[in-house]
Amino acid sequence: MAFQARWRELKKAGWHSRKPAGLSVDFTYLKPGKTKKDTRGEDYFVGEEELMKYLDKLDIGMPFCREWSVML
């Protein structure tokens, strides 16, 4: 599934993003209720590639559904 389609589902589940800071060009993607003070790679992700790798790893263990997206 392409990033934009997955991001739409995550946004519906309460995820949010932050614009790049400083010289970075990558957005930061955060789970509901999480901040950049939490754990990178678990609670927030820098860049589309990092987020997609995390989601792909989760896909191996369980099929995607709306309930699953909330559990992320």
PDB file of N, CA, C and O in Angstrom, chain B, residues numbered from 101:
ATOM      1  N   MET B 101       0.854  -1.177   0.000  1.00  0.00           N
ATOM      2  CA  MET B 101       0.000   0.000   0.000  1.00  0.00           C
ATOM      3  C   MET B 101       0.898   1.237   0.000  1.00  0.00           C
ATOM      4  O   MET B 101       1.898   1.283   0.716  1.00  0.00           O
ATOM      5  N   ALA B 102       0.546   2.215  -0.785  1.00  0.00           N
ATOM      6  CA  ALA B 102       1.339   3.439  -0.904  1.00  0.00           C
ATOM      7  C   ALA B 102       1.241   4.280   0.372  1.00  0.00           C
ATOM      8  O   ALA B 102       0.280   4.182   1.134  1.00  0.00           O
ATOM      9  N   PHE B 103       2.259   5.099   0.574  1.00  0.00           N
ATOM     10  CA  PHE B 103       2.333   5.897   1.795  1.00  0.00           C
ATOM     11  C   PHE B 103       1.083   6.751   2.002  1.00  0.00           C
ATOM     12  O   PHE B 103       0.529   6.766   3.101  1.00  0.00           O
ATOM     13  N   GLN B 104       0.634   7.454   0.980  1.00  0.00           N
ATOM     14  CA  GLN B 104      -0.509   8.368   1.147  1.00  0.00           C
ATOM     15  C   GLN B 104      -1.757   7.636   1.623  1.00  0.00           C
ATOM     16  O   GLN B 104      -2.490   8.149   2.468  1.00  0.00           O
ATOM     17  N   ALA B 105      -2.002   6.453   1.092  1.00  0.00           N
ATOM     18  CA  ALA B 105      -3.176   5.677   1.503  1.00  0.00           C
ATOM     19  C   ALA B 105      -3.046   5.240   2.954  1.00  0.00           C
ATOM     20  O   ALA B 105      -4.012   5.303   3.714  1.00  0.00           O
ATOM     21  N   ARG B 106      -1.872   4.805   3.334  1.00  0.00           N
ATOM     22  CA  ARG B 106      -1.662   4.370   4.718  1.00  0.00           C
ATOM     23  C   ARG B 106      -1.750   5.559   5.667  1.00  0.00           C
ATOM     24  O   ARG B 106      -2.316   5.452   6.754  1.00  0.00           O
ATOM     25  N   TRP B 107      -1.187   6.694   5.251  1.00  0.00           N
ATOM     26  CA  TRP B 107      -1.211   7.869   6.120  1.00  0.00           C
ATOM     27  C   TRP B 107      -2.648   8.330   6.362  1.00  0.00           C
ATOM     28  O   TRP B 107      -2.980   8.746   7.472  1.00  0.00           O
ATOM     29  N   ARG B 108      -3.499   8.262   5.348  1.00  0.00           N
ATOM     30  CA  ARG B 108      -4.913   8.633   5.528  1.00  0.00           C
ATOM     31  C   ARG B 108      -5.557   7.774   6.621  1.00  0.00           C
ATOM     32  O   ARG B 108      -6.290   8.286   7.467  1.00  0.00           O
ATOM     33  N   GLU B 109      -5.281   6.477   6.598  1.00  0.00           N
ATOM     34  CA  GLU B 109      -5.842   5.581   7.612  1.00  0.00           C
ATOM     35  C   GLU B 109      -5.296   5.907   9.000  1.00  0.00           C
ATOM     36  O   GLU B 109      -6.042   5.910   9.979  1.00  0.00           O
ATOM     37  N   LEU B 110      -4.002   6.181   9.082  1.00  0.00           N
ATOM     38  CA  LEU B 110      -3.397   6.498  10.376  1.00  0.00           C
ATOM     39  C   LEU B 110      -3.953   7.807  10.936  1.00  0.00           C
ATOM     40  O   LEU B 110      -4.204   7.915  12.136  1.00  0.00           O
ATOM     41  N   LYS B 111      -4.145   8.805  10.062  1.00  0.00           N
ATOM     42  CA  LYS B 111      -4.716  10.079  10.518  1.00  0.00           C
ATOM     43  C   LYS B 111      -6.118   9.874  11.083  1.00  0.00           C
ATOM     44  O   LYS B 111      -6.481  10.493  12.083  1.00  0.00           O
ATOM     45  N   LYS B 112      -6.901   9.015  10.451  1.00  0.00           N
ATOM     46  CA  LYS B 112      -8.243   8.708  10.957  1.00  0.00           C
ATOM     47  C   LYS B 112      -8.167   8.076  12.340  1.00  0.00           C
ATOM     48  O   LYS B 112      -9.083   8.219  13.150  1.00  0.00           O
ATOM     49  N   ALA B 113      -7.061   7.370  12.603  1.00  0.00           N
ATOM     50  CA  ALA B 113      -6.872   6.694  13.892  1.00  0.00           C
ATOM     51  C   ALA B 113      -6.223   7.609  14.929  1.00  0.00           C
ATOM     52  O   ALA B 113      -5.941   7.175  16.046  1.00  0.00           O
ATOM     53  N   GLY B 114      -5.982   8.883  14.563  1.00  0.00           N
ATOM     54  CA  GLY B 114      -5.472   9.838  15.540  1.00  0.00           C
ATOM     55  C   GLY B 114      -3.997  10.179  15.453  1.00  0.00           C
ATOM     56  O   GLY B 114      -3.498  10.963  16.259  1.00  0.00           O
ATOM     57  N   TRP B 115      -3.286   9.602  14.485  1.00  0.00           N
ATOM     58  CA  TRP B 115      -1.876   9.948  14.307  1.00  0.00           C
ATOM     59  C   TRP B 115      -1.779  11.390  13.817  1.00  0.00           C
ATOM     60  O   TRP B 115      -2.734  11.919  13.248  1.00  0.00           O
ATOM     61  N   HIS B 116      -0.616  12.035  14.038  1.00  0.00           N
ATOM     62  CA  HIS B 116      -0.398  13.386  13.514  1.00  0.00           C
ATOM     63  C   HIS B 116       1.053  13.526  13.065  1.00  0.00           C
ATOM     64  O   HIS B 116       1.899  12.688  13.375  1.00  0.00           O
ATOM     65  N   SER B 117       1.319  14.595  12.334  1.00  0.00           N
ATOM     66  CA  SER B 117       2.674  14.817  11.808  1.00  0.00           C
ATOM     67  C   SER B 117       3.165  16.201  12.205  1.00  0.00           C
ATOM     68  O   SER B 117       2.382  17.095  12.526  1.00  0.00           O
ATOM     69  N   ARG B 118       4.474  16.347  12.172  1.00  0.00           N
ATOM     70  CA  ARG B 118       5.135  17.626  12.443  1.00  0.00           C
ATOM     71  C   ARG B 118       6.039  17.945  11.264  1.00  0.00           C
ATOM     72  O   ARG B 118       6.682  17.060  10.699  1.00  0.00           O
ATOM     73  N   LYS B 119       6.079  19.225  10.899  1.00  0.00           N
ATOM     74  CA  LYS B 119       6.941  19.664   9.803  1.00  0.00           C
ATOM     75  C   LYS B 119       8.407  19.475  10.168  1.00  0.00           C
ATOM     76  O   LYS B 119       8.755  19.421  11.348  1.00  0.00           O
ATOM     77  N   PRO B 120       9.272  19.375   9.146  1.00  0.00           N
ATOM     78  CA  PRO B 120      10.710  19.249   9.407  1.00  0.00           C
ATOM     79  C   PRO B 120      11.246  20.461  10.166  1.00  0.00           C
ATOM     80  O   PRO B 120      10.769  21.584   9.999  1.00  0.00           O
ATOM     81  N   ALA B 121      12.242  20.204  10.999  1.00  0.00           N
ATOM     82  CA  ALA B 121      12.884  21.278  11.761  1.00  0.00           C
ATOM     83  C   ALA B 121      14.326  21.444  11.290  1.00  0.00           C
ATOM     84  O   ALA B 121      14.970  20.475  10.887  1.00  0.00           O
ATOM     85  N   GLY B 122      14.816  22.651  11.341  1.00  0.00           N
ATOM     86  CA  GLY B 122      16.204  22.909  10.961  1.00  0.00           C
ATOM     87  C   GLY B 122      16.473  22.541   9.513  1.00  0.00           C
ATOM     88  O   GLY B 122      15.728  22.933   8.615  1.00  0.00           O
ATOM     89  N   LEU B 123      17.544  21.784   9.292  1.00  0.00           N
ATOM     90  CA  LEU B 123      17.934  21.396   7.938  1.00  0.00           C
ATOM     91  C   LEU B 123      17.263  20.112   7.466  1.00  0.00           C
ATOM     92  O   LEU B 123      17.432  19.717   6.313  1.00  0.00           O
ATOM     93  N   SER B 124      16.521  19.470   8.324  1.00  0.00           N
ATOM     94  CA  SER B 124      15.853  18.222   7.970  1.00  0.00           C
ATOM     95  C   SER B 124      14.811  18.467   6.882  1.00  0.00           C
ATOM     96  O   SER B 124      14.235  19.552   6.791  1.00  0.00           O
ATOM     97  N   VAL B 125      14.578  17.451   6.065  1.00  0.00           N
ATOM     98  CA  VAL B 125      13.541  17.528   5.040  1.00  0.00           C
ATOM     99  C   VAL B 125      12.420  16.526   5.313  1.00  0.00           C
ATOM    100  O   VAL B 125      11.444  16.463   4.566  1.00  0.00           O
ATOM    101  N   ASP B 126      12.561  15.744   6.380  1.00  0.00           N
ATOM    102  CA  ASP B 126      11.602  14.692   6.696  1.00  0.00           C
ATOM    103  C   ASP B 126      10.599  15.135   7.758  1.00  0.00           C
ATOM    104  O   ASP B 126      10.966  15.728   8.773  1.00  0.00           O
ATOM    105  N   PHE B 127       9.331  14.836   7.502  1.00  0.00           N
ATOM    106  CA  PHE B 127       8.300  15.051   8.505  1.00  0.00           C
ATOM    107  C   PHE B 127       8.477  14.025   9.617  1.00  0.00           C
ATOM    108  O   PHE B 127       9.079  12.971   9.410  1.00  0.00           O
ATOM    109  N   THR B 128       7.949  14.340  10.800  1.00  0.00           N
ATOM    110  CA  THR B 128       7.921  13.402  11.919  1.00  0.00           C
ATOM    111  C   THR B 128       6.477  12.952  12.088  1.00  0.00           C
ATOM    112  O   THR B 128       5.563  13.777  12.112  1.00  0.00           O
ATOM    113  N   TYR B 129       6.273  11.649  12.203  1.00  0.00           N
ATOM    114  CA  TYR B 129       4.943  11.060  12.320  1.00  0.00           C
ATOM    115  C   TYR B 129       4.797  10.471  13.714  1.00  0.00           C
ATOM    116  O   TYR B 129       5.613   9.657  14.145  1.00  0.00           O
ATOM    117  N   LEU B 130       3.736  10.897  14.423  1.00  0.00           N
ATOM    118  CA  LEU B 130       3.566  10.527  15.826  1.00  0.00           C
ATOM    119  C   LEU B 130       2.263   9.769  16.062  1.00  0.00           C
ATOM    120  O   LEU B 130       1.216  10.103  15.507  1.00  0.00           O
ATOM    121  N   LYS B 131       2.358   8.743  16.899  1.00  0.00           N
ATOM    122  CA  LYS B 131       1.173   8.002  17.309  1.00  0.00           C
ATOM    123  C   LYS B 131       0.308   8.905  18.190  1.00  0.00           C
ATOM    124  O   LYS B 131       0.799   9.890  18.742  1.00  0.00           O
ATOM    125  N   PRO B 132      -0.965   8.574  18.322  1.00  0.00           N
ATOM    126  CA  PRO B 132      -1.843   9.376  19.179  1.00  0.00           C
ATOM    127  C   PRO B 132      -1.298   9.470  20.604  1.00  0.00           C
ATOM    128  O   PRO B 132      -0.921   8.464  21.205  1.00  0.00           O
ATOM    129  N   GLY B 133      -1.263  10.687  21.131  1.00  0.00           N
ATOM    130  CA  GLY B 133      -0.826  10.906  22.504  1.00  0.00           C
ATOM    131  C   GLY B 133       0.678  10.863  22.728  1.00  0.00           C
ATOM    132  O   GLY B 133       1.132  10.972  23.867  1.00  0.00           O
ATOM    133  N   LYS B 134       1.456  10.708  21.671  1.00  0.00           N
ATOM    134  CA  LYS B 134       2.913  10.615  21.799  1.00  0.00           C
ATOM    135  C   LYS B 134       3.573  11.912  21.344  1.00  0.00           C
ATOM    136  O   LYS B 134       2.989  12.687  20.586  1.00  0.00           O
ATOM    137  N   THR B 135       4.803  12.136  21.818  1.00  0.00           N
ATOM    138  CA  THR B 135       5.580  13.315  21.435  1.00  0.00           C
ATOM    139  C   THR B 135       6.972  12.868  21.016  1.00  0.00           C
ATOM    140  O   THR B 135       7.310  11.688  21.101  1.00  0.00           O
ATOM    141  N   LYS B 136       7.774  13.826  20.563  1.00  0.00           N
ATOM    142  CA  LYS B 136       9.147  13.506  20.179  1.00  0.00           C
ATOM    143  C   LYS B 136      10.021  13.195  21.392  1.00  0.00           C
ATOM    144  O   LYS B 136      11.179  12.809  21.235  1.00  0.00           O
ATOM    145  N   LYS B 137       9.481  13.359  22.591  1.00  0.00           N
ATOM    146  CA  LYS B 137      10.213  12.983  23.801  1.00  0.00           C
ATOM    147  C   LYS B 137      10.077  11.489  24.080  1.00  0.00           C
ATOM    148  O   LYS B 137      10.790  10.943  24.923  1.00  0.00           O
ATOM    149  N   ASP B 138       9.160  10.828  23.371  1.00  0.00           N
ATOM    150  CA  ASP B 138       8.966   9.392  23.539  1.00  0.00           C
ATOM    151  C   ASP B 138       9.991   8.628  22.692  1.00  0.00           C
ATOM    152  O   ASP B 138      10.981   9.215  22.256  1.00  0.00           O
ATOM    153  N   THR B 139       9.773   7.353  22.458  1.00  0.00           N
ATOM    154  CA  THR B 139      10.751   6.474  21.819  1.00  0.00           C
ATOM    155  C   THR B 139      10.660   6.505  20.295  1.00  0.00           C
ATOM    156  O   THR B 139       9.626   6.172  19.716  1.00  0.00           O
ATOM    157  N   ARG B 140      11.771   6.913  19.648  1.00  0.00           N
ATOM    158  CA  ARG B 140      11.816   6.917  18.185  1.00  0.00           C
ATOM    159  C   ARG B 140      11.783   5.474  17.686  1.00  0.00           C
ATOM    160  O   ARG B 140      12.440   4.596  18.246  1.00  0.00           O
ATOM    161  N   GLY B 141      11.018   5.245  16.634  1.00  0.00           N
ATOM    162  CA  GLY B 141      10.899   3.912  16.064  1.00  0.00           C
ATOM    163  C   GLY B 141       9.813   3.072  16.710  1.00  0.00           C
ATOM    164  O   GLY B 141       9.525   1.961  16.263  1.00  0.00           O
ATOM    165  N   GLU B 142       9.215   3.604  17.759  1.00  0.00           N
ATOM    166  CA  GLU B 142       8.114   2.916  18.437  1.00  0.00           C
ATOM    167  C   GLU B 142       6.920   3.854  18.612  1.00  0.00           C
ATOM    168  O   GLU B 142       5.781   3.477  18.338  1.00  0.00           O
ATOM    169  N   ASP B 143       7.191   5.077  19.071  1.00  0.00           N
ATOM    170  CA  ASP B 143       6.134   6.059  19.325  1.00  0.00           C
ATOM    171  C   ASP B 143       6.079   7.151  18.263  1.00  0.00           C
ATOM    172  O   ASP B 143       5.030   7.753  18.030  1.00  0.00           O
ATOM    173  N   TYR B 144       7.207   7.396  17.627  1.00  0.00           N
ATOM    174  CA  TYR B 144       7.252   8.373  16.537  1.00  0.00           C
ATOM    175  C   TYR B 144       8.307   7.946  15.523  1.00  0.00           C
ATOM    176  O   TYR B 144       9.210   7.167  15.831  1.00  0.00           O
ATOM    177  N   PHE B 145       8.172   8.478  14.297  1.00  0.00           N
ATOM    178  CA  PHE B 145       8.998   8.052  13.176  1.00  0.00           C
ATOM    179  C   PHE B 145       9.398   9.267  12.362  1.00  0.00           C
ATOM    180  O   PHE B 145       8.581  10.153  12.112  1.00  0.00           O
ATOM    181  N   VAL B 146      10.653   9.309  11.952  1.00  0.00           N
ATOM    182  CA  VAL B 146      11.158  10.437  11.174  1.00  0.00           C
ATOM    183  C   VAL B 146      11.258   9.995   9.716  1.00  0.00           C
ATOM    184  O   VAL B 146      12.076   9.144   9.366  1.00  0.00           O
ATOM    185  N   GLY B 147      10.426  10.579   8.885  1.00  0.00           N
ATOM    186  CA  GLY B 147      10.431  10.272   7.460  1.00  0.00           C
ATOM    187  C   GLY B 147       9.468   9.156   7.087  1.00  0.00           C
ATOM    188  O   GLY B 147       9.150   8.281   7.893  1.00  0.00           O
ATOM    189  N   GLU B 148       9.018   9.214   5.847  1.00  0.00           N
ATOM    190  CA  GLU B 148       8.080   8.223   5.329  1.00  0.00           C
ATOM    191  C   GLU B 148       8.679   6.826   5.354  1.00  0.00           C
ATOM    192  O   GLU B 148       7.999   5.860   5.699  1.00  0.00           O
ATOM    193  N   GLU B 149       9.953   6.718   4.987  1.00  0.00           N
ATOM    194  CA  GLU B 149      10.590   5.404   4.902  1.00  0.00           C
ATOM    195  C   GLU B 149      10.619   4.704   6.265  1.00  0.00           C
ATOM    196  O   GLU B 149      10.320   3.514   6.361  1.00  0.00           O
ATOM    197  N   GLU B 150      10.974   5.437   7.305  1.00  0.00           N
ATOM    198  CA  GLU B 150      11.028   4.854   8.650  1.00  0.00           C
ATOM    199  C   GLU B 150       9.642   4.383   9.095  1.00  0.00           C
ATOM    200  O   GLU B 150       9.504   3.304   9.671  1.00  0.00           O
ATOM    201  N   LEU B 151       8.627   5.189   8.830  1.00  0.00           N
ATOM    202  CA  LEU B 151       7.265   4.815   9.197  1.00  0.00           C
ATOM    203  C   LEU B 151       6.808   3.595   8.402  1.00  0.00           C
ATOM    204  O   LEU B 151       6.229   2.671   8.974  1.00  0.00           O
ATOM    205  N   MET B 152       7.058   3.577   7.101  1.00  0.00           N
ATOM    206  CA  MET B 152       6.630   2.458   6.268  1.00  0.00           C
ATOM    207  C   MET B 152       7.317   1.156   6.677  1.00  0.00           C
ATOM    208  O   MET B 152       6.684   0.100   6.663  1.00  0.00           O
ATOM    209  N   LYS B 153       8.589   1.213   7.038  1.00  0.00           N
ATOM    210  CA  LYS B 153       9.291   0.004   7.491  1.00  0.00           C
ATOM    211  C   LYS B 153       8.633  -0.547   8.745  1.00  0.00           C
ATOM    212  O   LYS B 153       8.452  -1.758   8.875  1.00  0.00           O
ATOM    213  N   TYR B 154       8.276   0.332   9.665  1.00  0.00           N
ATOM    214  CA  TYR B 154       7.591  -0.074  10.892  1.00  0.00           C
ATOM    215  C   TYR B 154       6.245  -0.722  10.556  1.00  0.00           C
ATOM    216  O   TYR B 154       5.920  -1.787  11.081  1.00  0.00           O
ATOM    217  N   LEU B 155       5.469  -0.087   9.690  1.00  0.00           N
ATOM    218  CA  LEU B 155       4.162  -0.624   9.326  1.00  0.00           C
ATOM    219  C   LEU B 155       4.291  -1.953   8.599  1.00  0.00           C
ATOM    220  O   LEU B 155       3.497  -2.864   8.831  1.00  0.00           O
ATOM    221  N   ASP B 156       5.280  -2.074   7.723  1.00  0.00           N
ATOM    222  CA  ASP B 156       5.501  -3.334   7.008  1.00  0.00           C
ATOM    223  C   ASP B 156       5.847  -4.455   7.977  1.00  0.00           C
ATOM    224  O   ASP B 156       5.397  -5.588   7.808  1.00  0.00           O
ATOM    225  N   LYS B 157       6.642  -4.141   8.990  1.00  0.00           N
ATOM    226  CA  LYS B 157       7.010  -5.144   9.991  1.00  0.00           C
ATOM    227  C   LYS B 157       5.760  -5.613  10.740  1.00  0.00           C
ATOM    228  O   LYS B 157       5.619  -6.802  11.029  1.00  0.00           O
ATOM    229  N   LEU B 158       4.864  -4.691  11.052  1.00  0.00           N
ATOM    230  CA  LEU B 158       3.620  -5.063  11.727  1.00  0.00           C
ATOM    231  C   LEU B 158       2.711  -5.884  10.827  1.00  0.00           C
ATOM    232  O   LEU B 158       2.011  -6.778  11.304  1.00  0.00           O
ATOM    233  N   ASP B 159       2.712  -5.592   9.534  1.00  0.00           N
ATOM    234  CA  ASP B 159       1.854  -6.302   8.584  1.00  0.00           C
ATOM    235  C   ASP B 159       2.175  -7.783   8.520  1.00  0.00           C
ATOM    236  O   ASP B 159       1.299  -8.587   8.202  1.00  0.00           O
ATOM    237  N   ILE B 160       3.400  -8.158   8.811  1.00  0.00           N
ATOM    238  CA  ILE B 160       3.795  -9.564   8.753  1.00  0.00           C
ATOM    239  C   ILE B 160       2.996 -10.379   9.762  1.00  0.00           C
ATOM    240  O   ILE B 160       2.635 -11.526   9.499  1.00  0.00           O
ATOM    241  N   GLY B 161       2.723  -9.780  10.919  1.00  0.00           N
ATOM    242  CA  GLY B 161       2.052 -10.499  11.991  1.00  0.00           C
ATOM    243  C   GLY B 161       0.537 -10.440  11.983  1.00  0.00           C
ATOM    244  O   GLY B 161      -0.108 -11.312  12.566  1.00  0.00           O
ATOM    245  N   MET B 162      -0.056  -9.433  11.338  1.00  0.00           N
ATOM    246  CA  MET B 162      -1.514  -9.310  11.384  1.00  0.00           C
ATOM    247  C   MET B 162      -2.044  -8.574  10.164  1.00  0.00           C
ATOM    248  O   MET B 162      -1.409  -7.642   9.670  1.00  0.00           O
ATOM    249  N   PRO B 163      -3.208  -8.991   9.680  1.00  0.00           N
ATOM    250  CA  PRO B 163      -3.812  -8.297   8.537  1.00  0.00           C
ATOM    251  C   PRO B 163      -4.298  -6.914   8.944  1.00  0.00           C
ATOM    252  O   PRO B 163      -4.629  -6.688  10.108  1.00  0.00           O
ATOM    253  N   PHE B 164      -4.341  -5.988   7.992  1.00  0.00           N
ATOM    254  CA  PHE B 164      -4.763  -4.616   8.273  1.00  0.00           C
ATOM    255  C   PHE B 164      -6.279  -4.533   8.365  1.00  0.00           C
ATOM    256  O   PHE B 164      -7.001  -5.099   7.545  1.00  0.00           O
ATOM    257  N   CYS B 165      -6.741  -3.821   9.372  1.00  0.00           N
ATOM    258  CA  CYS B 165      -8.160  -3.498   9.506  1.00  0.00           C
ATOM    259  C   CYS B 165      -8.258  -2.217  10.322  1.00  0.00           C
ATOM    260  O   CYS B 165      -7.264  -1.794  10.914  1.00  0.00           O
ATOM    261  N   ARG B 166      -9.404  -1.601  10.368  1.00  0.00           N
ATOM    262  CA  ARG B 166      -9.549  -0.339  11.094  1.00  0.00           C
ATOM    263  C   ARG B 166      -9.219  -0.506  12.580  1.00  0.00           C
ATOM    264  O   ARG B 166      -8.598   0.375  13.172  1.00  0.00           O
ATOM    265  N   GLU B 167      -9.622  -1.611  13.181  1.00  0.00           N
ATOM    266  CA  GLU B 167      -9.327  -1.827  14.594  1.00  0.00           C
ATOM    267  C   GLU B 167      -7.821  -1.920  14.814  1.00  0.00           C
ATOM    268  O   GLU B 167      -7.310  -1.412  15.812  1.00  0.00           O
ATOM    269  N   TRP B 168      -7.112  -2.559  13.902  1.00  0.00           N
ATOM    270  CA  TRP B 168      -5.665  -2.714  14.003  1.00  0.00           C
ATOM    271  C   TRP B 168      -4.984  -1.360  13.950  1.00  0.00           C
ATOM    272  O   TRP B 168      -4.024  -1.122  14.682  1.00  0.00           O
ATOM    273  N   SER B 169      -5.467  -0.468  13.094  1.00  0.00           N
ATOM    274  CA  SER B 169      -4.825   0.837  12.957  1.00  0.00           C
ATOM    275  C   SER B 169      -4.910   1.634  14.251  1.00  0.00           C
ATOM    276  O   SER B 169      -4.029   2.446  14.532  1.00  0.00           O
ATOM    277  N   VAL B 170      -5.943   1.418  15.033  1.00  0.00           N
ATOM    278  CA  VAL B 170      -6.070   2.111  16.311  1.00  0.00           C
ATOM    279  C   VAL B 170      -5.064   1.554  17.312  1.00  0.00           C
ATOM    280  O   VAL B 170      -4.550   2.298  18.146  1.00  0.00           O
ATOM    281  N   MET B 171      -4.778   0.259  17.240  1.00  0.00           N
ATOM    282  CA  MET B 171      -3.845  -0.370  18.175  1.00  0.00           C
ATOM    283  C   MET B 171      -2.409   0.058  17.945  1.00  0.00           C
ATOM    284  O   MET B 171      -1.590  -0.033  18.859  1.00  0.00           O
ATOM    285  N   LEU B 172      -2.083   0.520  16.754  1.00  0.00           N
ATOM    286  CA  LEU B 172      -0.718   0.924  16.455  1.00  0.00           C
ATOM    287  C   LEU B 172      -0.264   1.921  17.463  1.00  0.00           C
ATOM    288  O   LEU B 172       0.869   2.397  17.394  1.00  0.00           O
TER     289      LEU B 172
END
